[in-house]
Structures are given as C-alpha cells and as structure tokens.
Amino acid sequence: MARQQLEQTLLEMGFEADPMAKNRKNRTDFGYLLEMPLSRLTAEEMHRLAERKARRDAELEAAKQAEWRATWHSELDRLAAAIRKKSGR
C-alpha cells in the first residue's frame, strides 16, 4: 500500500496528523505513526507513558494550585543554590 493510501486510511480511522508537520509542510503528515519503531507499540511502553503522563498531570495541577510568590521564591532559591555550586561556595 502506498504511503498516501496509508495516510488516507489513518484519517478515515480518526487518527490525527502531526500538527507541527502540517503547519510546516502544509499537508497532512503521519510520520509520527508510520515511522515509529515497533518497540514503541508494546504494553510495557504504554504503561511507562501512562505513568509519565500521570506524573506530568500531577506536576501541572500542583503548579496551578501554587501561589505565584511561593513559586517565584522557590525558583530563586534553586537559582541561588546553582550559582553557589558553580562558583564553588
């Protein structure tokens, strides 16, 4: 089957084209699916990605709940620590 036919079949099945490639090339692009290694299609990989998504969702929710001043001070503290470490103090 030709790539164009595969892309049409994916569209018909409800898959979305890569939005970045679409904007870049002004055409649909399913390279993110068609060029994906088979090792990425395992249950273990899906579990790993689901765990990663859950962690990121929790981080996002924590960031949404945090007061901006506390976040700002925390980031300044981390910056100061990194500067002290770099300067050897």
C-alpha positions as a printed Julia matrix, in Angstrom:
89×3 Matrix{Float64}:
   0.0    0.0    0.0
   1.33   3.45  -0.9
   2.02   5.96   1.86
  -0.72   8.25   0.58
  -3.23   5.39   0.89
  -2.0    4.63   4.42
  -2.42   8.26   5.41
  -5.93   8.32   3.95
  -6.82   5.15   5.88
  -5.47   6.7    9.09
  -7.59   9.81   8.5
 -10.67   7.66   7.94
  -9.94   5.77  11.17
  -9.88   9.06  13.1
  -6.14   9.44  13.65
  -4.79  12.98  13.71
  -1.94  14.17  11.54
   1.07  15.68  13.25
   0.03  19.33  13.74
   3.61  20.59  13.67
   4.33  18.87  10.36
   1.01  20.06   8.97
   1.9   23.68   9.73
   5.4   23.24   8.4
   4.64  21.47   5.14
   1.02  22.49   4.53
  -0.03  18.84   4.19
  -1.06  16.02   6.46
   1.81  14.02   7.89
   1.55  10.75   9.76
   5.29  10.2   10.03
   4.99  10.13  13.82
   2.94   6.94  13.39
   4.31   5.4   10.2
   7.96   5.8   11.17
   7.54   4.74  14.81
   9.65   1.73  15.85
   7.6   -1.35  16.69
   9.23  -1.45  20.11
   7.18   1.65  20.97
   3.94  -0.3   20.49
   4.29  -2.65  23.45
   2.1   -2.83  26.56
   5.17  -2.01  28.67
   5.77   1.17  26.69
   2.11   2.16  27.01
   2.33   1.59  30.79
   5.51   3.68  31.01
   3.9    6.51  29.03
   0.72   6.38  31.14
   2.82   6.68  34.33
   4.78   9.56  32.83
   1.55  11.32  31.86
   0.14  10.85  35.37
   3.29  12.38  36.88
   3.15  15.33  34.49
  -0.55  15.85  35.18
   0.19  15.91  38.93
   3.02  18.42  38.38
   0.72  20.61  36.3
  -2.02  20.51  38.92
   0.49  21.37  41.66
   1.76  24.29  39.56
  -1.79  25.52  39.03
  -2.5   25.35  42.77
   0.74  27.02  43.86
   0.78  30.68  44.7
   2.99  32.61  42.3
   5.05  34.18  45.1
   5.92  30.8   46.58
   6.89  29.51  43.14
   8.99  32.6   42.5
  10.85  32.27  45.81
  11.4   28.55  45.26
  12.89  29.19  41.82
  15.11  31.95  43.2
  16.35  29.58  45.91
  17.19  26.94  43.3
  18.96  29.55  41.16
  20.99  30.79  44.13
  21.97  27.22  45.02
  23.06  26.55  41.45
  25.12  29.75  41.37
  26.79  28.86  44.7
  27.57  25.37  43.43
  29.01  26.72  40.18
  31.13  29.32  41.95
  32.39  26.76  44.49
  31.0   28.43  47.6
